[in-house]
């Protein structure tokens, strides 16, 4: 067993992460969070919503650091129903949690292929050409700007960098929990990104302001004043709304691609998918 697996076993036991639980803490005024403990299982996708400054990023940080009442919120994070062994909390390897932040830029002087090989090597793995190609193909499904194994990391756009890291996290990282902060700002296919991560049987928590993305998850945590104030489950009516929003998302993606390639957009006015806007006369 390699050092990475040893570190993960120390955190979550040989059986892996079956359940992650966040026990309530307190809001910014010191009042108890008005919710029961919240649990997540492998394959779950949960969205975190709330106004700017409501505490979404703080919640992600509590989970990333496996808080044990030692953060400003006083929350505790349990793994498989128990406090985890924190010997690997500050370790650079074997992390239980992977986080994708809003900003991501590479400074490493290496190609995409070399980066993937180095990452695999750091985890005691050997990456063959087929697996490397599969990760790059997955990244290219997330972004309109194709990348290749010989592209330099420092030359990648923000969207390409984010797409590469999402594919890498889904298909190469051993961390069973993935935290994402505002994926809608990444310039990628965010729905495809969530499906990719979910398909690898990880627990995925996404902080978002995007209604389409928020309705993609069966549950969403509502934050205000630094506390989780509600846990909402998606209703059948919201599922129908999510389908309609997905149609609008596809329309926007078509528009985005046509604008990028310099095409005329006049034909969209006769497209039934484009909502009509009342004229000034109709409003009167």
N, C-alpha and C positions, 0 to 999 in steps of 0.2 A: 504494500500500500504506500502511495507517495505522500509527500509532506502536505500537499493540498488537501487530499482526502482525510488525512489525520486531523488537520485543522478543522475541517467541516464536521467531522465526527465529534470533535470536542465541543462544538457549538450545538449540534442538533442530534447527536446520537447516530448509531449505525443505521437506524431505520430511515434517516432523512427527515425532512420537514413534512409532517402530516398536517400540522395546524399551526398557524401563527395567531396569537391573541394580543389585542391591545386593551389593557385595563385602563379605565378612565382616570384622569388626573384632575386638573383644575383650570379655569379660564384665567385671563389676565388680571381679574379682580380677586382671584383666590377662591372663587366659588366652584363647587364640584361640577364636573362635566355631567350633564343630565342624560347620560346614556349608560346602558349595561356594557360589560366587556364585549368586544367585537372580534370575531374569529374569521380567519381566511384559510382556505384549503388550496392545495395544488391545483392549478388550472383556473383559479378564480381571477376575474378582472373586476376591479372595484375603482370607481372614480371618486375623486375628492373635489368638492365644489365649494365655492364661497367667494365673497368679495375680496378684492386685493387687500392684503393685510389681515385677513381673517384667521390665519394660522395654518394654511395648507402646507407651506414649506416646513414649518416647525413640526408638523405631524410626520412628514416624510423623514425629517432628521431624527426624530425620536425612534422611528422604526430602524433607520440605518444604524443608529448607535445602540440598538437593543436596550433602550432606556430602562433603568431600574429605579425609578423615582429620583434620579439624579440629574434631571433636566428642568428647565423653568416650568414645564407643565406638570411635573410630578407623575407622568404616566409610567406604566410598567409594560414591557413587551415580553410575552411568554412564547416559548417554542415547544410545541407538543405538550402544552399545559403546564410547563415548568420554566423557572428562570434558567436561561442558558448558561453554560460555562463561559465566562467572559474572558478566558485566557487568550482567545484569539480576537478580542474586540479591537485592539490596536494593531493587529497584524496586517501586513500588506498582502498576505496570501490567505487563501481559504476563507474568504469573506462570505458570510451568509447572505449578504445583501449587496446588489449592484444598483447604482443610481446613475441615471442619465439626466444631467442638468440641462437648463435652458441654453447655456452657451457651451459650445464644444469646438475647440480648434486644436489641431495637431502642431507640435513643434519638433517632433522626431524626424530626423533626416533619414527616412527609409521609404521604401515602396509599400503599397498596400499588401502585396504578397509577403514581403519581409516582416511587416508588422504582424500579420496573422501567424506566421511561423514562429515569431518570437513569443507571441502570446501563448500559443499552444505549448511551446517549449517550457515556458514559465510554469505551466500546469502539469508538466511531466508527460505531455502528449506529443505524438508525432502526427503532423498534418499532411495527409497525402494530397495529390493534385485534385482529386475528385472532391474531397471535402472542402478544400480551399475554394475551388470553383463554385461549389454549392453556396458557400457563404457570400461570395461576391455576387452571384446571381440573385440571392435573396435581397442583398442591398440594392441592386439595380431595379428590383420590383417596387422599391419604396421611393425611388427618386427618378425624376425625368432626365437627369444628367447621368449617363452611364459612366461607371468607373471600371478600371481593369487592374489586374495584378501588378502591372508595371507602372501605374500612376504613382507619383510621389505624394505622400500624405500632406505635405505643406502646400500642395497645389490644389487640393480638394476644396470645393465650395462648402459652405455651411451645411447645405442639404445633403451633399455627398458624405460629409464627415458624420453627420447624425445617422444617416442610413447605414453606413458601415458599422458604427458602434452598436446600433440596434441589432443588426444581423449577427455581429460578433457576440453580443450578450446573449442572444437567443440560442445560438448554435454552438458556441464554444465555451462560454462562461459556465462554471459549475455552480454559481450562486443561484439558489432556488427562489429568491425573492428579488423582484425588479421594481424599482421606484422611478417614475418618470414625472418630470416637472414641466408642464405646458408643452406637450409634444406638438400642439397646433402651430407653434411658432417655428417649426423645424423645416418647413418647405418640403415635406415628404407626404406620402400616402399614409396618414395616421391610422386609418382603419386596418390597412394591410399590416402595419407595424404591430398593432395590438394582436391581430390574429396570429402573426408569426410567433410572438412571445407566448401567447396562450397555447399554441400548438406544441410548444416544448415543455408543457406541464409545469410552468412556473406560476408563482403568485405575483400578479401584476397590479400595482396601485398607481393610478394616474391622477395627478392634480391638473385640473383643466378649467377653462372658461368657455369651452366650445360645447354648445348644446348637443350637437350631433354626436360628439365623442362621449359626452356624459350619458346619453341615452343608449350608448352601445353596451354599457355595463348593466348587469342585472341589479346591482346595488350601487348607491352613491352616498357618500358621507358628506353631510352639510356642516360647514364650519362657520363660526361667527365669534368674534371677541376672543379668539385664541382657543376655542373649545369646539368639540364635536357636539352639535346641538340636535342632530337628527340623523337617522339612517333610513333612507327611502329605498323601497324596492320598486323596480320598474313595473308599471301597470300595463295591461294589454293595450290601453289607449296610447300610452307612451311608446309602445313597440310600433304601432302604426305611424305615429309621428316620426319615429326614428327612420322608418322606411322612406317617408317623404323627404326628410332632411338628407338622407343618403342620395336620393335622386338629385337634389339641388347640389350636393357636393360633387357628384359626377359631372353635372353641368358646369360648375365652376372650374373643374379640372380641365374639361375640354376647352373652355374659354382661355384658361391660363396657358395651355399648350399652344393654342392658335395665336394668341398674342405674342408668345415667345418666338414663334416661327414667322411672324409678320403677315399672317393671313387677315383678310377682311372679316369683320364680325357682323356684317349687315344681315346675313342669312339667319342669324339667331333670333331676329325679331319675329320671324314666322315659325319658330320652333315652339311647339305646344308646351315644352318643359319650362320655357321662360315665363315667369309671372308677368302679367300685364300690369302696367302702372296707369291709374286713372289720369286723364288729362285735366288741365285746369278747368275746362268747361264742364267736365263730368263732376268734378269736385264741387263746383258751384251749384 
